[in-house]
Amino acid sequence: MSTTFGRLAGLPVEVDGYALERLERDVSSAFTRVSTVIRLSGRGEEGLGEDVTYDAEDHDRLQAAGAVHPLAGSHTLASFSELVAGLPLFGAPPVREASLLYRRWAFESAALDLAVRQAGRSLADVLEREPRPLTYVVSLRLGEPATFAPVRDRLDVYPSLRFKLDPTVSWTPELEAELAATGAVDSLDLKGAYKGSVVDNPADPERYRRWAETFPDAWLEDPDLEAPGIDEVLRPHRDRITWDAPIHAVADIEALPFAPRMVNVKPSRFGSLSALCAAQDFCAQRGVGAYGGGQFELGVGRGQIQYLASLFHPGTPNDVAPGGFNAPMPPPGLPISPLAPRPAPVGVRWEG
């Protein structure tokens, strides 16, 4: 058991039942995001988690089935996790296999919130960690064909904004030079691990070389090193290569083609609280940097990942910007980076 999970595993949690709340919103990547808030209740308290499964039909089936799982009873967080692991959280196989982890995280994060609230404590108190000012980047695609406009429009309102951008085939050298001149690009998400998906980004050695050289200080996330010529092109830049989509457990970090300087520790990708804690401890022990990542959360989930990032890796390029930045055009008045710590007095909630 990891040191961090050891502080949580024995926390008692009393569950009377649960309810489901569907959320829906159009977001900046030109799709309608649907998520489901899990509301666990017990001893007059309510614990919240958010299911970030991407496919609306999986949420439709969840809502149609209702609160059918036998969660009521006296548990510890460890025993609740074991219970959830054995439940058919999807009545039928989900559209994407990763959704199994996303839904498990929703129930486990709700149980964590409930257990900490029932104890009358905050997560920071339980973990004996101090929330610290949280730096963030805004994750953004630039349309097809790609243009500078999405970046310009946001910098006009938020001139200190930092970005994690998704380069695509339609990026031109002229656009890349314009983006680099802003000095605001912290990460490039190459999407090399999303083969066959709507964001599949074919690996091309010349494009990879150009992106790496044009943005010499940016992290290079999820390159496709198995594609011909890519490993050779990126070998001089290995200290900037980081990983997101392949990381679901410590074993995935250990299995990477070379030891990374940085990885994306995205809570929902790990599914279980124990797996997430083990990854945080592993990174700390091995000197591997970490940053948080979001999944277009619409509700409490966004604040929870901001909370976790503020406790474990507050000063890295965390892809956990306030939810307003997921809007097609973010409104003025959103809090700028770094975010001041704002944990609720009890539970796993980030106020505001």
C-alpha positions as CSV (number, residue, x, y, z in Angstrom):
1,M,0.0,0.0,0.0
2,S,1.4,3.4,-0.9
3,T,2.2,5.9,1.9
4,T,-0.4,8.4,0.6
5,F,-3.2,5.8,0.3
6,G,-2.3,4.5,3.8
7,R,-3.6,7.8,5.2
8,L,-6.9,7.3,3.4
9,A,-7.6,3.6,3.3
10,G,-8.9,3.2,6.8
11,L,-11.2,6.2,6.8
12,P,-14.8,5.0,7.6
13,V,-17.6,5.9,5.2
14,E,-21.3,5.3,5.8
15,V,-23.4,5.2,2.7
16,D,-27.2,5.3,2.7
17,G,-27.6,5.6,-1.0
18,Y,-26.8,7.6,-4.1
19,A,-28.3,9.8,-6.8
20,L,-27.3,10.8,-10.3
21,E,-27.2,14.3,-11.9
22,R,-26.7,14.7,-15.6
23,L,-24.7,17.8,-16.8
24,E,-24.4,19.0,-20.4
25,R,-22.5,21.9,-22.1
26,D,-21.1,22.9,-25.4
27,V,-17.3,23.2,-25.1
28,S,-14.4,24.7,-27.0
29,S,-13.5,21.5,-29.0
30,A,-16.8,21.7,-30.9
31,F,-18.7,19.0,-29.2
32,T,-21.4,18.8,-26.5
33,R,-19.9,17.5,-23.3
34,V,-22.0,15.3,-21.0
35,S,-21.0,14.2,-17.6
36,T,-22.8,12.7,-14.6
37,V,-22.3,13.8,-10.9
38,I,-22.5,10.9,-8.4
39,R,-24.1,12.0,-5.2
40,L,-23.3,9.6,-2.3
41,S,-25.3,10.3,0.9
42,G,-24.8,9.1,4.4
43,R,-25.0,10.4,8.0
44,G,-26.5,13.7,6.8
45,E,-23.6,14.4,4.5
46,E,-23.2,14.2,0.7
47,G,-20.1,13.2,-1.2
48,L,-19.7,14.2,-4.8
49,G,-17.7,12.7,-7.8
50,E,-18.0,13.3,-11.5
51,D,-18.2,10.6,-14.2
52,V,-16.2,12.1,-17.2
53,T,-17.0,9.3,-19.6
54,Y,-17.0,10.9,-23.0
55,D,-19.9,9.2,-24.9
56,A,-23.3,10.6,-24.2
57,E,-25.0,7.3,-24.8
58,D,-23.1,5.8,-21.9
59,H,-24.5,8.6,-19.7
60,D,-28.0,8.0,-21.2
61,R,-27.8,4.3,-20.1
62,L,-26.6,5.3,-16.7
63,Q,-29.5,7.7,-16.2
64,A,-32.0,5.1,-17.5
65,A,-30.8,2.4,-15.1
66,G,-30.8,4.8,-12.1
67,A,-29.1,4.1,-8.7
68,V,-29.0,0.3,-9.0
69,H,-25.7,-0.6,-7.3
70,P,-25.7,-1.9,-3.7
71,L,-23.5,0.7,-2.2
72,A,-25.3,1.2,1.1
73,G,-23.6,0.1,4.3
74,S,-20.6,0.7,6.5
75,H,-17.3,0.7,4.7
76,T,-13.7,2.0,4.8
77,L,-12.4,3.7,1.7
78,A,-10.4,0.6,1.0
79,S,-13.3,-1.8,1.3
80,F,-15.6,0.6,-0.7
81,S,-13.0,0.6,-3.5
82,E,-13.0,-3.2,-3.5
83,L,-16.8,-3.2,-3.7
84,V,-16.9,-0.8,-6.6
85,A,-14.2,-2.8,-8.4
86,G,-16.5,-5.8,-8.5
87,L,-19.6,-4.0,-9.7
88,P,-20.8,-3.9,-13.3
89,L,-20.8,-0.1,-13.4
90,F,-21.9,-0.3,-17.1
91,G,-24.9,-2.4,-17.9
92,A,-23.4,-3.0,-21.3
93,P,-19.8,-2.5,-22.4
94,P,-19.0,1.2,-22.8
95,V,-18.2,2.8,-26.1
96,R,-14.6,3.2,-24.9
97,E,-12.7,0.8,-22.6
98,A,-11.2,3.8,-20.7
99,S,-14.6,4.8,-19.5
100,L,-14.5,1.9,-17.0
101,L,-11.8,3.8,-15.2
102,Y,-13.6,7.1,-15.5
103,R,-16.7,5.8,-13.9
104,R,-14.9,4.0,-11.1
105,W,-13.1,7.3,-10.3
106,A,-16.4,9.0,-10.1
107,F,-17.7,6.6,-7.4
108,E,-14.3,6.5,-5.5
109,S,-13.9,10.3,-5.5
110,A,-17.4,10.7,-4.2
111,A,-16.7,8.2,-1.5
112,L,-13.5,10.1,-0.6
113,D,-15.4,13.3,-0.4
114,L,-18.1,11.7,1.8
115,A,-15.6,10.0,4.1
116,V,-13.6,13.2,4.7
117,R,-16.8,15.2,5.2
118,Q,-18.1,12.6,7.7
119,A,-14.8,12.9,9.6
120,G,-15.3,16.7,9.7
121,R,-11.9,17.2,8.1
122,S,-10.4,18.5,4.8
123,L,-8.4,16.4,2.4
124,A,-5.4,18.6,3.1
125,D,-5.7,17.8,6.8
126,V,-6.0,14.1,6.3
127,L,-3.0,14.0,3.9
128,E,-1.0,16.5,6.0
129,R,-0.3,18.5,2.9
130,E,-0.6,22.2,2.5
131,P,-2.5,23.5,-0.6
132,R,-0.3,25.8,-2.6
133,P,-0.9,28.3,-5.4
134,L,-1.7,26.4,-8.5
135,T,-0.4,27.2,-12.0
136,Y,-2.4,26.1,-15.0
137,V,-2.4,26.0,-18.8
138,V,-5.4,26.2,-21.1
139,S,-5.8,23.3,-23.4
140,L,-6.8,24.3,-26.9
141,R,-7.3,23.2,-30.5
142,L,-7.0,25.8,-33.2
143,G,-9.8,24.7,-35.5
144,E,-9.5,23.2,-39.0
145,P,-7.8,24.6,-40.8
146,A,-5.9,25.9,-37.8
147,T,-5.7,29.7,-37.2
148,F,-4.1,32.0,-34.7
149,A,-7.5,33.5,-33.8
150,P,-8.3,31.2,-30.8
151,V,-5.0,32.1,-29.1
152,R,-5.2,35.8,-30.0
153,D,-8.8,36.1,-28.7
154,R,-7.8,34.6,-25.4
155,L,-4.6,36.6,-25.0
156,D,-6.5,39.8,-25.7
157,V,-8.6,39.2,-22.6
158,Y,-6.0,37.2,-20.5
159,P,-2.5,38.4,-21.6
160,S,-0.7,36.2,-19.1
161,L,-2.4,33.0,-20.2
162,R,-0.3,29.9,-20.8
163,F,-1.3,27.2,-23.3
164,K,-1.2,23.5,-24.0
165,L,-1.9,23.3,-27.8
166,D,-2.9,20.4,-30.0
167,P,-0.8,20.7,-33.2
168,T,-2.4,19.2,-36.3
169,V,-1.6,18.6,-40.0
170,S,-3.1,22.0,-40.9
171,W,-0.5,23.9,-38.8
172,T,1.8,25.9,-41.2
173,P,5.3,27.2,-40.5
174,E,3.8,30.7,-40.5
175,L,1.2,29.8,-37.9
176,E,3.8,28.1,-35.8
177,A,6.1,31.1,-35.8
178,E,3.2,33.3,-34.8
179,L,2.4,31.0,-31.9
180,A,6.0,30.7,-30.8
181,A,6.4,34.5,-30.8
182,T,3.8,34.8,-28.0
183,G,6.1,32.9,-25.6
184,A,2.9,31.5,-24.1
185,V,3.1,27.8,-25.3
186,D,4.1,25.5,-22.5
187,S,3.0,22.2,-24.0
188,L,2.3,20.5,-27.3
189,D,-0.1,17.5,-27.2
190,L,0.9,15.4,-30.2
191,K,-2.0,13.0,-29.7
192,G,0.2,10.1,-30.8
193,A,-1.6,7.6,-28.5
194,Y,-5.1,8.2,-29.9
195,K,-5.0,6.1,-33.1
196,G,-8.4,5.6,-34.6
197,S,-10.1,8.3,-32.6
198,V,-11.5,11.7,-33.7
199,V,-8.3,13.4,-32.5
200,D,-5.9,10.9,-34.2
201,N,-2.9,12.9,-35.3
202,P,-0.7,11.0,-37.8
203,A,2.9,11.2,-36.9
204,D,5.2,12.7,-39.5
205,P,9.0,13.1,-38.8
206,E,9.3,16.5,-40.5
207,R,6.3,18.0,-38.7
208,Y,7.6,16.6,-35.4
209,R,11.0,18.0,-36.0
210,R,9.6,21.4,-36.9
211,W,7.4,21.5,-33.8
212,A,10.2,20.5,-31.5
213,E,12.6,23.1,-32.9
214,T,10.0,25.9,-33.2
215,F,8.9,25.4,-29.6
216,P,12.3,24.6,-27.9
217,D,10.9,25.1,-24.3
218,A,7.6,23.3,-24.7
219,W,6.8,19.8,-23.3
220,L,6.0,17.3,-26.0
221,E,3.2,15.1,-24.8
222,D,2.3,11.7,-26.2
223,P,4.5,11.4,-29.4
224,D,4.1,8.3,-31.5
225,L,7.6,6.9,-31.1
226,E,6.6,3.7,-32.9
227,A,6.0,5.5,-36.2
228,P,8.9,5.4,-38.7
229,G,11.5,8.0,-38.1
230,I,9.9,9.6,-35.0
231,D,12.2,8.2,-32.3
232,E,15.2,9.4,-34.2
233,V,13.8,12.9,-34.7
234,L,12.8,13.3,-31.1
235,R,15.9,11.7,-29.5
236,P,17.6,15.1,-28.9
237,H,14.4,16.3,-27.2
238,R,13.8,13.3,-24.9
239,D,14.1,15.4,-21.8
240,R,10.9,17.3,-22.9
241,I,8.8,14.2,-23.8
242,T,6.0,13.6,-21.4
243,W,3.1,11.1,-21.3
244,D,-0.6,11.2,-20.7
245,A,-2.9,8.7,-22.5
246,P,-0.8,5.6,-21.8
247,I,-0.6,6.3,-18.0
248,H,-3.1,4.4,-15.9
249,A,-0.9,2.9,-13.2
250,V,2.7,2.9,-11.9
251,A,3.4,-0.1,-14.2
252,D,2.7,2.1,-17.2
253,I,5.3,4.7,-16.1
254,E,7.8,1.9,-15.6
255,A,7.0,0.5,-19.0
256,L,7.7,3.7,-20.9
257,P,10.5,3.5,-23.5
258,F,12.8,5.6,-21.3
259,A,12.6,7.2,-17.9
260,P,10.5,10.4,-18.2
261,R,11.2,13.7,-16.5
262,M,7.5,14.4,-16.4
263,V,4.1,12.6,-16.7
264,N,0.5,13.6,-16.6
265,V,-1.1,12.2,-13.5
266,K,-4.7,12.5,-14.5
267,P,-6.9,11.2,-11.7
268,S,-9.7,9.8,-13.8
269,R,-7.3,7.8,-15.9
270,F,-6.3,5.8,-12.8
271,G,-9.8,4.8,-11.8
272,S,-9.0,3.8,-8.3
273,L,-7.9,6.1,-5.5
274,S,-5.2,3.6,-4.5
275,A,-3.7,3.6,-8.1
276,L,-3.6,7.4,-8.1
277,C,-1.9,7.6,-4.7
278,A,0.6,5.0,-5.8
279,A,1.5,7.0,-8.9
280,Q,1.9,10.2,-6.9
281,D,4.2,8.4,-4.4
282,F,6.2,6.8,-7.2
283,C,6.8,10.1,-8.9
284,A,7.9,11.7,-5.7
285,Q,10.3,8.9,-4.8
286,R,11.8,8.6,-8.3
287,G,12.1,12.3,-9.0
288,V,9.6,12.3,-11.8
289,G,7.8,15.5,-12.3
290,A,4.0,15.4,-12.5
291,Y,1.2,17.7,-13.7
292,G,-2.6,17.3,-13.5
293,G,-4.9,16.9,-16.4
294,G,-8.6,17.5,-16.9
295,Q,-11.4,15.8,-18.9
296,F,-13.7,18.7,-19.7
297,E,-15.3,18.4,-16.3
298,L,-18.6,20.3,-16.0
299,G,-19.2,20.0,-12.2
300,V,-17.4,19.2,-9.0
301,G,-14.7,17.1,-10.8
302,R,-12.9,20.2,-12.0
303,G,-12.4,21.6,-8.5
304,Q,-11.4,18.2,-7.2
305,I,-8.5,17.8,-9.7
306,Q,-7.4,21.4,-9.0
307,Y,-7.4,20.5,-5.3
308,L,-5.3,17.4,-5.9
309,A,-2.9,19.3,-8.1
310,S,-2.4,22.1,-5.5
311,L,-1.4,19.4,-3.0
312,F,0.9,17.3,-5.1
313,H,2.3,19.3,-8.0
314,P,1.1,23.0,-7.8
315,G,3.9,24.6,-9.9
316,T,3.9,22.5,-13.0
317,P,1.9,23.1,-16.3
318,N,-1.3,21.6,-14.9
319,D,-4.0,21.2,-17.5
320,V,-6.7,22.1,-14.9
321,A,-7.7,25.7,-16.0
322,P,-11.0,27.0,-14.5
323,G,-13.9,25.4,-16.4
324,G,-14.9,28.7,-18.0
325,F,-11.9,28.3,-20.3
326,N,-13.6,25.3,-21.9
327,A,-16.3,27.6,-23.3
328,P,-16.1,28.4,-27.1
329,M,-15.2,31.9,-26.0
330,P,-14.2,32.2,-22.3
331,P,-15.9,35.1,-20.5
332,P,-13.9,37.9,-18.8
333,G,-13.3,37.7,-15.1
334,L,-12.0,34.2,-14.8
335,P,-9.3,33.7,-12.1
336,I,-5.8,33.9,-13.6
337,S,-2.8,31.6,-12.9
338,P,-1.6,30.9,-10.3
339,L,-4.9,30.1,-8.5
340,A,-4.9,31.0,-4.8
341,P,-5.6,27.9,-2.7
342,R,-9.3,27.6,-1.9
343,P,-10.1,24.3,-0.3
344,A,-13.4,23.9,1.5
345,P,-13.1,23.5,5.3
346,V,-14.3,19.9,5.0
347,G,-14.3,17.3,2.3
348,V,-12.7,17.4,-1.2
349,R,-14.2,20.6,-2.6
350,W,-12.5,23.5,-4.2
351,E,-14.6,26.6,-3.4
352,G,-15.6,29.1,-6.1
